[in-house]
């Protein structure tokens, strides 16, 4: 499995306050970005996997909504997470 509980805890520890802070927007955005990258690589090999394609589109939308929320609430945190993850925009 590509996403173990230890890997999840690592994301939340690095981008959130601590490993148990799974509700932080920054940690969720980082986790979604990791999952998006994994699904993108999967779709490069399996072009006709439309279930995965739909899941990818859904994840991109979730990440976008979280980033919009973060931008509205605290522009500094938004800029920091975008810079750390290397996201455009």
C-alpha positions in Angstrom: 0.0 0.0 0.0 1.4 3.4 -0.9 -0.1 5.3 2.0 0.7 3.8 5.4 -0.5 5.2 8.7 3.2 6.1 9.4 3.4 8.1 6.2 0.1 9.9 7.0 1.5 10.8 10.5 4.7 12.1 8.9 2.7 14.5 6.7 0.6 15.8 9.6 3.7 16.2 11.7 5.6 18.1 9.0 2.8 20.3 7.9 0.5 20.4 10.9 1.1 21.1 14.5 1.8 17.5 15.4 1.2 14.0 14.1 -2.2 13.8 15.8 -3.4 17.1 14.3 -5.2 15.5 11.3 -7.7 18.4 11.0 -5.2 21.1 10.0 -5.8 22.4 6.5 -2.1 22.4 5.7 -1.7 18.7 6.6 -4.8 17.8 4.5 -3.5 19.8 1.5 -0.1 18.0 1.8 -1.8 14.6 2.0 -4.1 15.4 -1.0 -1.1 16.6 -3.0 0.8 13.3 -2.3 -2.3 11.3 -3.3 -2.8 13.4 -6.4 0.8 12.8 -7.5 0.4 9.0 -6.9 -2.9 8.8 -8.9 -1.4 10.9 -11.7 1.5 8.4 -12.1 -1.0 5.5 -12.1 -3.1 7.1 -14.8 0.0 7.6 -17.0 0.3 3.8 -17.2 -3.4 2.9 -17.0 -5.0 5.4 -19.4 -8.5 3.7 -19.4 -8.9 3.5 -15.6 -11.9 5.9 -15.4 -12.7 5.2 -11.7 -9.2 6.4 -10.7 -9.6 9.4 -13.1 -12.8 10.4 -11.3 -11.2 10.0 -7.9 -8.3 12.2 -9.1 -10.6 15.0 -10.2 -12.5 14.8 -6.9 -9.2 15.1 -4.9 -8.1 18.1 -7.0 -11.4 19.8 -6.2 -11.1 19.0 -2.5 -7.5 20.4 -2.4 -8.7 23.5 -4.3 -11.5 24.1 -1.8 -9.2 23.7 1.1 -6.7 26.1 -0.4 -9.4 28.7 -1.1 -10.6 28.4 2.5 -7.0 28.9 3.8 -6.5 31.8 1.5 -9.7 33.5 2.8 -8.9 32.8 6.5 -5.1 33.4 6.7 -3.2 34.5 3.6 0.2 33.9 5.4 -0.5 30.2 6.0 -1.8 29.9 2.5 1.4 31.3 1.0 3.6 29.2 3.2 1.9 25.9 2.2 1.9 26.8 -1.5 5.6 27.6 -1.2 6.4 24.4 0.7 4.6 22.1 -1.7 5.6 23.9 -4.8 2.1 24.4 -6.0 1.4 27.0 -8.7 -0.9 29.8 -7.9 
